[in-house]
Amino acid sequence: MHNLVDWDSLHANHFRGVRVLVTGGAGFIGSHLSEVLASLGAAVVVLDDLSGGSVDNLASFGPVEFVRGSILDRDILEKCTNACRYVFHLAALGSVPRSVEEPRLYHEVNSTGTLNVLEAARTAGVRRVMFAASSSCYGENPVPWVETMPVLPRSPYAATKVAGEALLSAYAANYGMDTASLRYFNIFGPRQNANSAYAAVIAAFAAALLAGRNPVIFGDGEQSRDFTFVYNAVHANLLAARHTGTIGGQALNVGCGTSISVNELARVMAESLGRTDLHPEHRPQRAGDLKHSFADLGLSRGVLKYQPIVDFKTGLEKTVQWYRSEYASGTGARVG
């Protein structure tokens, strides 16, 4: 994993000695971002309530300053943000189906929590806040998805992410603090929790196949996704933080610009894990799920000079290897 990307050549000394806060930094994407920031010499503060993350995700690297707490706790948030140049706001509840079941909880954590993060950052004089936005905001827009399209949230989760984007835009306009909303497209990779009823599809497929179970597909499986390896999301965050101009709360797509159907994904993963004897079990489509996602990367390329640094095939190989080793070692309760 560590030799997959030469982060030093990509980002040099831009973060050396810089104090940063990563909310949700013990989670899947947040821990990868925290790891790379620490390797680049940043002083990393991780704030996480461990509702979705794990301190195990921080165990393989260091040093980071870990604070267990919630973005709903304004006092802790203010202490963590003090003297930070950048805030990377990834803390959120992340499941579309669960948001349909618990909309009020999702609004509280994702929308009010984002307001709290922005207020803490404003008080601390933070230079820029990077927000983990979501491609789910596009809803049933025709693909490829371009940032100029209207937002059409189809789930409470998507609605909270749209609300977050609106807040970041408002804060950039009024408070002299720059912000960026990075619209993630189906991020996957090592450390993604497979041990959940709401697990993302690649993690869920890996768990099922490794345990000798048929993978479950909700719907006909012809839905397609722009699956994006986690290092691409890390790279986009670092590019946004380093950006020398003003981003002004713009929303920017973070994807691979490629698409694969869920049926094809199941076939490829079964092959790579040597379980072609296992065949997908189809169940009814879930509320809030979208048919297709596909990122247009023109604006991200223009503003951030972003382009994917790990392609889907390479990322999937690395991810499958990780799940296989976790399962074999018995250390991954997250797998199976």
C-alpha positions in Angstrom: 0.0 0.0 0.0 2.6 2.5 1.0 4.6 2.3 -2.2 1.5 2.8 -4.4 1.8 6.6 -4.4 4.9 8.8 -3.8 3.2 11.4 -1.7 6.4 13.4 -1.2 6.9 13.9 -4.9 3.2 15.0 -5.3 3.0 17.4 -2.3 6.6 18.0 -1.2 6.8 20.3 1.9 3.5 22.0 1.7 2.2 20.5 5.0 5.4 20.2 7.0 4.9 21.7 10.4 1.3 22.8 9.6 -1.3 22.1 12.2 -4.5 20.5 10.8 -7.7 19.0 12.1 -9.3 16.0 10.5 -12.8 15.4 11.8 -13.8 11.8 11.4 -10.1 11.1 11.2 -10.3 7.6 12.6 -12.8 6.5 9.9 -12.1 4.9 6.6 -11.3 8.0 4.4 -10.2 10.1 7.3 -7.6 7.7 8.6 -6.0 7.5 5.1 -5.9 11.3 4.9 -4.5 11.6 8.5 -1.8 9.0 7.6 -0.7 10.8 4.5 -0.7 14.2 6.3 1.4 12.8 9.1 3.8 11.3 6.6 4.2 14.7 5.0 5.1 16.3 8.4 1.8 17.9 9.4 0.8 18.2 13.0 -2.4 16.2 12.8 -5.3 16.4 15.2 -7.9 13.7 14.8 -11.4 14.3 16.3 -13.6 11.2 16.1 -16.4 9.8 18.3 -15.7 6.3 17.0 -19.3 5.7 16.0 -18.1 4.7 12.6 -14.3 4.8 12.9 -11.8 2.8 15.0 -8.5 3.7 16.8 -7.2 0.6 15.0 -7.2 2.6 11.8 -4.6 5.0 13.4 -2.5 2.2 14.9 -0.2 1.6 11.9 1.1 5.1 11.6 1.8 8.2 13.6 2.1 10.5 15.3 -1.3 12.1 15.5 -3.1 13.7 18.4 -6.3 11.7 18.8 -9.3 13.3 20.6 -12.4 11.2 21.2 -15.4 13.5 20.8 -18.3 14.6 18.6 -18.7 17.5 16.2 -21.9 18.1 18.2 -19.7 19.1 21.2 -18.8 22.7 20.4 -16.3 23.0 23.3 -14.2 20.0 22.2 -14.4 21.2 18.6 -13.1 24.7 19.5 -10.1 23.2 21.4 -9.2 20.9 18.5 -9.5 23.7 15.9 -7.3 26.1 17.8 -4.1 27.1 15.9 -5.1 25.0 12.9 -4.4 26.3 9.4 -6.7 23.8 7.7 -9.7 21.7 8.7 -10.6 18.6 6.7 -14.2 17.9 7.7 -15.0 14.2 7.1 -17.1 13.4 10.2 -20.6 12.3 9.2 -23.1 9.5 9.3 -22.7 7.9 5.9 -25.4 5.4 4.9 -28.2 6.2 2.5 -30.6 3.4 3.7 -30.0 4.3 7.4 -30.7 7.9 6.7 -34.1 7.0 5.3 -34.7 5.2 8.6 -33.3 8.0 10.9 -33.6 11.3 9.1 -33.5 13.5 12.2 -30.3 11.9 13.5 -28.7 12.5 10.1 -29.7 16.1 10.0 -28.4 16.7 13.5 -25.0 15.1 12.9 -24.3 16.0 9.3 -26.0 19.4 8.9 -25.7 20.9 12.4 -22.4 19.2 12.9 -21.0 20.9 9.8 -22.3 24.3 11.1 -20.4 23.6 14.3 -17.2 22.8 12.4 -17.5 26.0 10.4 -18.1 28.1 13.5 -15.1 26.6 15.3 -13.0 27.2 12.2 -14.1 30.8 11.9 -13.3 31.5 15.6 -9.9 29.9 15.2 -9.0 31.9 12.0 -8.6 28.7 9.9 -7.4 29.5 6.4 -9.6 26.9 4.5 -12.1 24.1 5.3 -12.4 21.1 3.0 -15.8 19.3 3.3 -16.5 15.7 2.4 -19.5 16.3 0.1 -21.2 13.6 -1.9 -22.1 12.7 -5.5 -25.5 11.6 -4.1 -26.5 15.2 -4.4 -26.9 14.7 -8.2 -29.9 12.3 -7.8 -31.4 11.3 -11.1 -29.5 13.8 -13.2 -28.3 12.3 -16.5 -24.7 11.1 -16.4 -21.9 12.3 -16.6 -22.5 14.5 -13.6 -21.3 18.1 -13.9 -21.1 20.5 -11.0 -23.4 23.0 -12.8 -26.3 20.6 -12.7 -29.1 21.2 -10.2 -28.8 19.3 -7.0 -31.6 16.6 -6.7 -31.1 14.9 -3.3 -33.1 11.6 -3.2 -32.3 10.7 0.4 -32.0 12.4 3.8 -28.2 11.6 3.6 -27.9 13.4 0.3 -30.0 16.3 1.6 -27.6 16.8 4.6 -24.6 16.9 2.2 -26.3 19.5 0.1 -27.0 21.5 3.2 -23.3 21.2 4.1 -22.3 22.6 0.7 -24.7 25.5 1.1 -23.2 26.3 4.5 -19.6 26.2 3.1 -20.6 28.5 0.3 -22.2 31.0 2.7 -19.2 31.0 5.0 -16.8 31.6 2.1 -19.0 34.5 1.1 -19.3 36.2 4.5 -16.4 35.4 6.8 -13.1 35.7 4.9 -12.5 32.0 5.3 -12.1 29.9 2.2 -14.0 26.6 1.8 -14.2 23.7 -0.7 -16.8 21.0 -1.1 -15.3 17.8 -2.6 -18.1 15.6 -4.0 -16.8 12.1 -3.5 -17.9 9.3 -5.9 -18.2 5.9 -4.2 -14.9 5.9 -2.4 -13.4 2.4 -1.6 -10.2 0.9 -0.3 -8.6 -0.7 2.7 -10.1 0.0 6.2 -13.6 0.3 4.8 -15.9 -1.4 7.3 -17.5 -4.5 5.8 -19.2 -5.6 9.1 -22.3 -3.6 8.8 -25.8 -3.9 7.4 -25.1 -0.7 5.6 -21.6 -1.6 4.3 -20.5 -0.1 1.0 -20.8 -2.5 -1.9 -17.1 -3.4 -2.4 -16.6 -4.0 1.3 -19.9 -6.0 1.5 -18.9 -8.2 -1.5 -15.5 -8.9 -0.1 -17.0 -9.9 3.3 -19.5 -12.3 1.6 -17.1 -13.9 -0.8 -14.4 -14.4 1.8 -16.9 -16.0 4.1 -18.2 -18.3 1.3 -21.6 -16.5 1.0 -23.3 -15.3 -2.2 -22.9 -11.5 -2.5 -26.2 -9.6 -2.2 -27.2 -7.1 -4.9 -30.1 -4.7 -4.3 -31.9 -4.3 -7.6 -31.1 -5.8 -11.0 -27.3 -5.0 -10.7 -27.3 -2.9 -13.8 -26.8 0.2 -11.7 -23.4 1.6 -12.3 -20.9 3.5 -10.2 -17.8 5.7 -10.6 -15.9 3.7 -7.9 -12.9 5.8 -6.7 -9.9 4.5 -4.8 -9.4 6.3 -1.5 -6.0 7.7 -2.4 -7.7 9.9 -5.0 -9.9 11.4 -2.3 -6.8 12.1 -0.2 -5.0 13.7 -3.1 -8.0 15.9 -3.9 -8.1 17.1 -0.2 -4.4 18.0 -0.3 -4.7 19.8 -3.6 -7.7 21.8 -2.3 -5.8 22.8 0.9 -2.7 23.8 -1.0 -4.6 25.8 -3.7 -3.1 29.3 -3.9 -6.2 31.1 -5.2 -9.7 31.3 -3.7 -12.0 28.3 -4.1 -15.0 30.2 -2.6 -17.1 27.2 -1.5 -17.2 25.6 -5.0 -18.3 22.0 -5.3 -15.8 19.9 -7.1 -16.2 16.3 -8.3 -13.7 13.7 -6.9 -14.0 10.5 -9.0 -12.2 8.4 -11.6 -14.3 9.4 -14.6 -15.0 5.7 -15.3 -18.0 3.5 -14.5 -18.7 -0.2 -13.9 -22.0 -2.0 -13.2 -22.6 -3.7 -9.9 -23.1 -7.0 -11.7 -19.7 -6.6 -13.4 -18.1 -5.7 -10.1 -19.5 -8.8 -8.4 -18.0 -10.9 -11.3 -14.6 -9.3 -11.1 -14.4 -9.6 -7.4 -15.5 -13.3 -7.4 -12.7 -14.0 -9.9 -10.0 -12.2 -8.0 -11.0 -14.0 -4.8 -11.2 -17.4 -6.5 -14.9 -17.8 -5.7 -16.6 -18.0 -9.2 -18.7 -20.7 -7.7 -20.6 -18.0 -5.7 -23.3 -16.1 -7.6 -25.1 -12.9 -6.6 -28.4 -13.0 -4.8 -30.7 -10.2 -6.0 -33.0 -8.4 -3.5 -35.4 -5.5 -4.0 -33.8 -2.1 -4.7 -33.3 0.0 -1.5 -35.0 3.4 -0.9 -32.8 6.3 -1.9 -30.4 4.3 -4.1 -29.5 5.8 -7.5 -29.3 4.1 -10.9 -26.0 5.5 -12.2 -23.1 7.7 -11.1 -20.3 9.0 -13.3 -18.1 12.0 -12.6 -17.2 14.8 -15.1 -13.7 15.9 -13.9 -13.3 19.0 -16.0 -13.9 21.5 -13.2 -11.7 19.7 -10.7 -9.0 19.5 -13.3 -9.3 23.2 -14.0 -9.4 24.4 -10.4 -7.3 21.9 -8.5 -5.3 20.3 -11.3 -6.9 17.1 -10.0 -6.6 13.8 -11.8 -6.9 10.3 -10.4 -3.6 8.9 -9.2 -4.8 5.3 -8.8 -7.1 3.8 -11.4 -10.0 1.5 -10.5 -8.4 -1.8 -11.5 -5.2 -1.1 -9.4 -7.3 0.2 -6.5 -9.5 -2.9 -6.5 -6.6 -5.2 -6.6 -5.0 -3.5 -3.5 -8.4 -3.5 -1.7 -9.1 -7.2 -2.4 -5.6 -8.0 -1.2 -6.2 -6.1 2.1 -9.6 -7.8 2.8 -8.0 -11.2 2.0 -5.1 -10.6 4.5 -7.5 -9.2 7.1 -9.7 -12.3 6.8 -6.8 -14.7 6.8 -5.2 -13.1 9.9 -8.4 -13.2 11.9 -7.7 -9.6 12.9 -10.5 -8.1 10.8 -13.8 -8.3 12.6 -14.5 -5.7 9.9 -14.4 -8.5 7.3 -17.1 -11.2 7.5 
